[in-house]
Amino acid sequence: MNPNFELVPSLQSLIARADQALSQALPPEEQSPAELHRAMRYAVLGGGKRLRPLLVYAAGHALGEDGPQLDAPACAVELIHAYSLVHDDLPAMDDDDMRRGRPTCHIVFGEAMAILAGDALQALAFELLAHDVHAANGMNMLRVLGRACGAEGMAGGQALDLAAVGRKLSLAELEHMHACKTGALIRASVRLGALAAGADERTLDALDRYAHAVGLAFQVRDDILDVEGESAVIGKTAGKDAAADKPTFPSIIGLDASRTHLAELTATALDAIAPLGERGVLLEELARYAAKRHH
């Protein structure tokens, strides 16, 4: 089954564009140190939804930008995402042996090489962004990505997630954790696409409201799939969160309330981009996809 079967053809073509750009950006497998480069390519090119690059492209398109300057930020956010998955799957973190329907990076290459691959992917993300962004907004874009993956964003959210195991969080605490762990890079993806297109502050604020809602909606749907999904379909171990006693939206507010919350977040996202009209059609499609995906 095509893992992206739910996406419209225009977004499918953007996935192909992102995959090609990623393949070109990553070091060749035969280049020394070959084992590290094989691990990097394995972690990035083995499938995935490519939601974050799609958000970069969709935000740029909404503001009239379709040029190659979108490729560097699109690659950068996916490299950061891939590195985070490699490290997240390690025994010291979530200890998972399946990702995107196949063995995780550390299962194939060993823990030490997986750690190095994640480190190298993070460094490559910033190298790409620094090399290709326009001088006028380049520093701002680097700052956005750095904040999204650091202590105020993804890494901080992961720390909160580790500390939350076995605890009963409030809904506000859970949303704050996921706004950092998952949402920060999603918000950065939208903002990087908008900055590459020269967005003004009013547009950036609207797109940030959209991205905040999409990021939380994505996580709510993830938690629902952890309860209802099958491992072979979602590409990772189903029921892992419950088995690890991790707080989730269904465990805190229940499954039905989680579905209601998901619909509310999707409506908030769509309302934020309503002023864009037809220009925001790809952003609209991605908001709906985040809420309805089956993997």
C-alpha positions as CSV (number, residue, x, y, z in Angstrom):
1,M,0.0,0.0,0.0
2,N,1.2,3.5,-0.8
3,P,1.8,5.1,2.6
4,N,0.7,8.5,1.1
5,F,-2.5,7.3,-0.6
6,E,-4.6,9.9,1.3
7,L,-2.8,12.9,-0.2
8,V,-4.0,14.7,-3.3
9,P,-1.8,14.5,-6.5
10,S,-0.3,18.0,-6.0
11,L,1.0,17.0,-2.7
12,Q,2.3,13.6,-4.0
13,S,4.4,15.5,-6.5
14,L,5.8,17.6,-3.7
15,I,6.8,14.4,-1.8
16,A,8.7,13.3,-4.9
17,R,10.4,16.7,-5.0
18,A,11.4,16.5,-1.3
19,D,12.7,12.9,-1.7
20,Q,14.8,13.9,-4.7
21,A,16.2,16.9,-2.8
22,L,17.0,14.8,0.3
23,S,18.7,12.1,-1.7
24,Q,20.9,14.7,-3.3
25,A,21.7,16.4,0.0
26,L,22.7,13.3,1.8
27,P,26.3,12.0,1.4
28,P,26.7,9.0,-1.0
29,E,26.7,5.6,0.6
30,E,30.1,4.7,-0.8
31,Q,31.8,7.9,0.6
32,S,33.9,7.4,3.7
33,P,32.8,6.9,6.5
34,A,30.5,4.6,4.5
35,E,28.8,2.9,7.4
36,L,27.8,6.3,8.9
37,H,26.5,7.5,5.5
38,R,24.5,4.3,5.0
39,A,22.9,4.8,8.4
40,M,22.0,8.4,7.6
41,R,20.4,7.5,4.2
42,Y,18.6,4.5,5.8
43,A,17.1,6.8,8.4
44,V,15.9,9.5,6.0
45,L,15.1,7.7,2.7
46,G,13.1,4.7,4.1
47,G,9.6,6.2,3.6
48,G,7.7,8.5,5.9
49,K,4.8,11.0,5.5
50,R,7.1,14.0,4.7
51,L,4.6,16.2,6.4
52,R,7.2,18.8,7.5
53,P,8.6,19.3,4.0
54,L,5.1,19.5,2.6
55,L,4.3,22.2,5.1
56,V,7.3,24.2,4.0
57,Y,6.2,23.9,0.3
58,A,2.5,24.6,1.1
59,A,3.3,27.7,3.1
60,G,5.6,29.0,0.3
61,H,3.0,28.2,-2.3
62,A,0.3,30.0,-0.4
63,L,2.4,33.1,-0.6
64,G,3.3,32.8,-4.2
65,E,6.7,31.1,-3.9
66,D,7.5,27.9,-5.7
67,G,11.2,28.3,-6.4
68,P,14.2,26.2,-5.4
69,Q,14.8,28.3,-2.3
70,L,12.1,26.2,-0.6
71,D,14.1,23.0,-1.0
72,A,16.8,23.8,1.6
73,P,14.3,24.4,4.4
74,A,12.2,21.5,3.3
75,C,15.2,19.2,3.6
76,A,16.4,20.8,6.8
77,V,13.1,20.1,8.7
78,E,13.0,16.5,7.5
79,L,16.6,15.8,8.5
80,I,15.9,17.2,11.9
81,H,12.7,15.0,12.1
82,A,14.7,11.9,11.0
83,Y,17.4,12.5,13.5
84,S,14.8,12.8,16.3
85,L,13.2,9.5,15.3
86,V,16.6,7.7,15.3
87,H,17.4,8.9,18.8
88,D,13.8,8.5,20.0
89,D,13.9,4.8,19.1
90,L,17.1,4.1,21.0
91,P,16.9,1.8,24.1
92,A,17.6,4.7,26.4
93,M,14.6,6.6,25.1
94,D,11.4,4.8,23.7
95,D,13.3,1.6,23.0
96,D,11.5,0.6,19.7
97,D,12.6,-1.8,17.1
98,M,10.3,-0.8,14.2
99,R,9.9,2.5,12.4
100,R,8.2,3.2,9.1
101,G,7.4,-0.5,8.8
102,R,11.0,-1.8,9.0
103,P,13.8,-2.2,11.7
104,T,14.9,0.9,13.4
105,C,18.3,2.4,12.7
106,H,20.0,1.1,15.8
107,I,18.7,-2.4,15.1
108,V,20.4,-2.4,11.7
109,F,23.5,-0.4,12.4
110,G,24.0,-0.6,16.2
111,E,23.4,2.0,18.9
112,A,26.7,3.8,18.5
113,M,26.3,4.3,14.7
114,A,22.6,5.3,15.2
115,I,23.6,8.0,17.7
116,L,26.3,9.3,15.3
117,A,23.8,9.2,12.3
118,G,21.4,11.3,14.3
119,D,24.1,13.8,15.2
120,A,25.3,14.1,11.6
121,L,21.7,14.6,10.3
122,Q,21.2,17.4,12.7
123,A,24.4,19.1,11.6
124,L,23.6,18.6,7.9
125,A,20.2,20.3,8.4
126,F,21.8,23.5,9.6
127,E,24.6,23.3,6.9
128,L,22.0,23.1,4.2
129,L,19.9,25.9,5.5
130,A,22.9,28.2,6.1
131,H,24.2,27.5,2.6
132,D,21.0,28.1,0.6
133,V,18.9,30.7,2.4
134,H,18.8,34.3,1.3
135,A,21.0,36.6,3.3
136,A,18.1,38.9,4.2
137,N,16.3,36.4,6.3
138,G,18.9,33.6,6.6
139,M,19.8,34.3,10.3
140,N,16.1,34.4,11.2
141,M,15.5,31.1,9.5
142,L,18.4,29.5,11.3
143,R,17.1,30.9,14.6
144,V,13.7,29.4,13.9
145,L,15.1,26.0,13.3
146,G,17.5,26.0,16.2
147,R,14.7,27.0,18.6
148,A,12.4,24.4,17.3
149,C,14.8,21.5,17.9
150,G,16.4,22.7,21.1
151,A,15.5,22.9,24.8
152,E,12.5,25.2,24.0
153,G,11.2,22.9,21.4
154,M,11.7,19.2,20.4
155,A,14.5,18.3,22.9
156,G,12.7,20.0,25.7
157,G,9.4,18.3,24.8
158,Q,11.2,14.9,24.8
159,A,12.6,15.6,28.3
160,L,9.0,16.4,29.5
161,D,7.8,13.2,27.8
162,L,10.4,11.1,29.7
163,A,9.5,12.8,33.0
164,A,5.8,12.2,32.4
165,V,5.9,8.4,32.3
166,G,3.7,7.0,35.0
167,R,2.3,10.4,35.9
168,K,-1.2,11.8,35.4
169,L,-0.9,15.0,33.5
170,S,-3.6,17.7,33.0
171,L,-4.7,18.4,29.5
172,A,-2.8,21.7,29.6
173,E,0.4,19.9,30.6
174,L,0.0,17.3,27.9
175,E,-0.6,19.9,25.2
176,H,2.4,21.9,26.4
177,M,4.6,18.8,26.2
178,H,3.4,18.0,22.6
179,A,3.5,21.6,21.5
180,C,7.3,21.3,22.2
181,K,8.0,17.7,21.3
182,T,6.0,17.5,18.0
183,G,4.5,20.9,17.4
184,A,7.6,23.0,17.5
185,L,9.1,21.5,14.4
186,I,5.7,21.6,12.6
187,R,5.4,25.3,13.4
188,A,9.0,25.9,12.2
189,S,8.2,24.1,9.0
190,V,5.3,26.5,8.2
191,R,7.3,29.5,9.3
192,L,10.4,28.6,7.3
193,G,8.3,28.3,4.1
194,A,6.6,31.6,4.8
195,L,9.9,33.3,5.5
196,A,11.4,32.0,2.3
197,A,8.4,33.6,0.5
198,G,8.9,36.9,2.3
199,A,5.8,36.8,4.5
200,D,4.8,39.9,6.6
201,E,4.3,39.7,10.4
202,R,0.5,39.5,10.1
203,T,0.7,36.5,7.8
204,L,3.3,34.9,10.0
205,D,1.0,35.2,13.0
206,A,-1.9,33.6,11.2
207,L,0.2,30.8,9.9
208,D,1.6,30.2,13.4
209,R,-1.9,29.8,14.7
210,Y,-2.6,27.3,11.9
211,A,0.6,25.4,12.6
212,H,0.1,25.3,16.4
213,A,-3.4,23.7,15.8
214,V,-2.1,21.3,13.2
215,G,0.8,20.2,15.4
216,L,-1.5,19.3,18.3
217,A,-4.0,17.7,15.9
218,F,-1.3,15.5,14.5
219,Q,-0.4,14.3,18.0
220,V,-4.0,13.7,19.0
221,R,-4.5,11.6,15.9
222,D,-1.2,9.8,16.7
223,D,-2.5,8.9,20.2
224,I,-5.8,7.7,18.7
225,L,-3.9,5.5,16.2
226,D,-1.9,4.1,19.1
227,V,-5.1,2.8,20.5
228,E,-7.0,1.8,17.3
229,G,-4.2,1.3,14.7
230,E,-2.5,-1.9,13.6
231,S,1.3,-2.0,13.6
232,A,1.5,-3.2,10.0
233,V,-0.5,-0.1,8.9
234,I,0.9,2.6,11.1
235,G,4.5,1.4,10.6
236,K,5.4,1.3,14.3
237,T,4.5,-0.7,17.4
238,A,0.8,-0.1,18.2
239,G,-0.1,0.1,21.9
240,K,3.4,1.2,22.8
241,D,2.3,4.3,24.7
242,A,-0.2,2.4,26.9
243,A,2.3,-0.4,27.6
244,A,4.9,2.2,28.7
245,D,2.3,4.0,30.9
246,K,2.8,7.3,29.0
247,P,0.1,10.0,29.2
248,T,-1.9,10.4,26.0
249,F,-5.0,12.3,25.0
250,P,-7.2,9.2,25.2
251,S,-5.8,8.2,28.6
252,I,-6.5,11.7,30.0
253,I,-9.8,12.8,28.3
254,G,-11.0,9.6,26.8
255,L,-11.3,8.4,23.2
256,D,-14.5,10.1,22.3
257,A,-13.3,13.4,23.7
258,S,-10.1,13.0,21.9
259,R,-12.0,12.8,18.6
260,T,-13.9,15.9,19.5
261,H,-10.8,17.8,20.4
262,L,-9.2,16.7,17.1
263,A,-12.1,18.1,15.2
264,E,-11.9,21.4,17.1
265,L,-8.2,21.7,16.4
266,T,-8.7,21.1,12.7
267,A,-11.4,23.8,12.6
268,T,-9.1,26.2,14.4
269,A,-6.3,25.5,11.8
270,L,-8.7,26.0,8.8
271,D,-10.1,29.2,10.3
272,A,-6.6,30.7,10.7
273,I,-5.8,30.3,7.0
274,A,-9.3,31.2,5.7
275,P,-8.1,34.7,4.6
276,L,-5.7,33.1,2.2
277,G,-8.6,31.7,0.1
278,E,-7.7,29.4,-2.7
279,R,-4.0,30.1,-2.1
280,G,-4.2,28.1,1.0
281,V,-5.6,25.0,-0.5
282,L,-2.5,22.9,0.1
283,L,-2.3,24.0,3.7
284,E,-6.0,23.1,4.1
285,E,-5.4,19.6,2.6
286,L,-2.5,19.0,5.0
287,A,-4.6,20.1,8.0
288,R,-7.3,17.6,7.0
289,Y,-4.7,14.9,6.4
290,A,-3.1,15.4,9.8
291,A,-6.5,14.7,11.4
292,K,-7.6,11.8,9.2
293,R,-4.5,9.8,8.4
294,H,-4.4,6.1,9.1
295,H,-0.6,5.8,9.7
